[in-house]
């Protein structure tokens, strides 16, 4: 199941559970995970892109190792909200991942994620090389955090500490 509707995504999940966030780029895929209570998201690194089948196999291994219940994929829409060639490519990859994994996939608007993360990293005075290594994983975390806020609004607060 793949959707851009957070409520439909939440309904497809078996209760709350760990979620993964992906920032799918042309050269790397940024990875993030969220705790089962949806309170925290953590950047987990990047996968260097190679071949589609190999990329999918490594993503499936990551999702299985992390025990995720659903995946949030950043959707790179144009500023006017329309699709680009890259958006269509990410949609196709998300559909392939949903079919291969059997997990629900939420497409999340990520128009400003990379810019926001780059600003934070620049303000932290990281070198250009360190920013380049960190940006995709942190963008995946940013995307996942946005989705978590919306999902938590829909579901209400989880169990206390």
VENVEN-V817864 format. One record per residue. RES is the residue in three letters. SS is DSSP state (H for helix, E for strand, - for the rest). PHI is phi in whole degrees, 0 to 359 (999 if undefined). D_FIRST is the distance of its C-alpha to the first C-alpha in Angstrom with 2 decimals. Layout:
# VENVEN-V817864
<<RES | SS | PHI | D_FIRST> <RES | SS | PHI | D_FIRST>>
This chain:
# VENVEN-V817864
<<UNK | - | 999 | 0.00> <UNK | E | 228 | 3.79> <UNK | E | 206 | 6.74> <UNK | - | 255 | 10.45> <UNK | - | 262 | 11.17> <UNK | H | 299 | 12.20> <UNK | H | 294 | 12.79> <UNK | H | 294 | 9.39> <UNK | H | 298 | 8.18> <UNK | H | 300 | 11.34> <UNK | H | 293 | 10.91> <UNK | H | 278 | 7.85> <UNK | - | 279 | 10.25> <UNK | - | 278 | 13.08> <UNK | - | 76 | 15.67> <UNK | - | 284 | 16.62> <UNK | - | 188 | 16.41> <UNK | - | 299 | 16.96> <UNK | E | 239 | 14.79> <UNK | E | 246 | 15.24> <UNK | E | 242 | 15.95> <UNK | E | 233 | 16.36> <UNK | E | 247 | 18.84> <UNK | E | 273 | 18.50> <UNK | - | 253 | 21.97> <UNK | - | 281 | 23.89> <UNK | - | 249 | 25.93> <UNK | E | 220 | 24.12> <UNK | E | 237 | 20.88> <UNK | E | 283 | 21.62> <UNK | E | 239 | 20.27> <UNK | E | 214 | 20.32> <UNK | E | 228 | 19.45> <UNK | E | 239 | 19.77> <UNK | - | 293 | 21.55> <UNK | - | 297 | 19.98> <UNK | - | 273 | 21.82> <UNK | - | 64 | 20.31> <UNK | - | 267 | 23.90> <UNK | - | 222 | 24.25> <UNK | E | 242 | 22.53> <UNK | E | 228 | 24.36> <UNK | E | 293 | 24.52> <UNK | E | 242 | 24.30> <UNK | E | 115 | 25.56> <UNK | E | 225 | 24.48> <UNK | E | 248 | 23.71> <UNK | E | 287 | 25.86> <UNK | - | 288 | 24.06> <UNK | - | 231 | 25.49> <UNK | - | 248 | 23.72> <UNK | H | 307 | 20.00> <UNK | H | 295 | 19.87> <UNK | H | 291 | 21.92> <UNK | H | 300 | 19.96> <UNK | H | 297 | 16.68> <UNK | H | 298 | 18.75> <UNK | H | 291 | 20.24> <UNK | H | 295 | 17.04> <UNK | H | 299 | 15.70> <UNK | H | 296 | 19.17> <UNK | H | 298 | 19.10> <UNK | H | 298 | 15.84> <UNK | H | 292 | 17.28> <UNK | H | 298 | 20.71> <UNK | H | 275 | 19.59> <UNK | - | 63 | 17.66> <UNK | - | 280 | 14.78> <UNK | - | 261 | 12.19> <UNK | E | 196 | 9.89> <UNK | E | 232 | 10.52> <UNK | E | 252 | 11.96> <UNK | E | 248 | 12.83> <UNK | E | 293 | 15.90> <UNK | E | 252 | 15.93> <UNK | - | 279 | 19.56> <UNK | - | 287 | 20.34> <UNK | - | 292 | 23.96> <UNK | - | 301 | 26.20> <UNK | - | 276 | 26.05> <UNK | - | 90 | 22.23> <UNK | - | 272 | 21.85> <UNK | - | 277 | 20.18> <UNK | - | 241 | 22.33> <UNK | H | 301 | 22.23> <UNK | H | 295 | 20.97> <UNK | H | 299 | 18.14> <UNK | H | 297 | 17.08> <UNK | H | 296 | 17.45> <UNK | H | 295 | 15.29> <UNK | H | 301 | 12.45> <UNK | H | 297 | 12.97> <UNK | H | 295 | 13.19> <UNK | H | 295 | 9.97> <UNK | H | 298 | 8.21> <UNK | H | 296 | 10.60> <UNK | H | 294 | 10.05> <UNK | H | 298 | 6.35> <UNK | H | 294 | 7.77> <UNK | H | 286 | 10.89> <UNK | H | 266 | 10.09> <UNK | - | 76 | 7.56> <UNK | - | 267 | 6.98> <UNK | E | 292 | 4.84> <UNK | E | 236 | 6.25> <UNK | E | 253 | 8.64> <UNK | E | 273 | 10.87> <UNK | E | 241 | 14.30> <UNK | E | 301 | 17.52> <UNK | - | 240 | 19.83> <UNK | - | 307 | 22.80> <UNK | - | 249 | 25.38> <UNK | H | 297 | 24.17> <UNK | H | 295 | 26.22> <UNK | H | 299 | 29.24> <UNK | H | 298 | 29.21> <UNK | H | 294 | 29.04> <UNK | H | 299 | 31.75> <UNK | H | 296 | 33.95> <UNK | H | 297 | 33.70> <UNK | H | 294 | 34.53> <UNK | H | 295 | 37.36> <UNK | H | 297 | 38.75> <UNK | - | 280 | 38.75> <UNK | - | 62 | 41.00> <UNK | - | 283 | 39.03> <UNK | - | 295 | 40.23> <UNK | H | 302 | 38.34> <UNK | H | 296 | 37.53> <UNK | H | 292 | 36.17> <UNK | H | 298 | 34.10> <UNK | H | 299 | 32.61> <UNK | H | 289 | 31.67> <UNK | H | 264 | 30.08> <UNK | H | 297 | 28.35> <UNK | H | 292 | 24.98> <UNK | H | 293 | 24.37> <UNK | H | 290 | 25.65> <UNK | H | 295 | 23.51> <UNK | H | 298 | 20.40> <UNK | H | 296 | 21.99> <UNK | H | 299 | 22.72> <UNK | H | 300 | 19.18> <UNK | H | 296 | 17.98> <UNK | H | 298 | 20.94> <UNK | H | 299 | 20.16> <UNK | H | 295 | 16.66> <UNK | H | 299 | 18.36> <UNK | H | 301 | 20.98> <UNK | H | 292 | 18.66> <UNK | H | 297 | 16.64> <UNK | H | 293 | 20.08> <UNK | H | 300 | 21.42> <UNK | H | 290 | 18.80> <UNK | H | 272 | 19.20> <UNK | - | 84 | 22.90> <UNK | - | 296 | 24.83> <UNK | - | 278 | 24.03> <UNK | - | 297 | 26.82> <UNK | - | 292 | 29.97> <UNK | - | 296 | 31.36>>
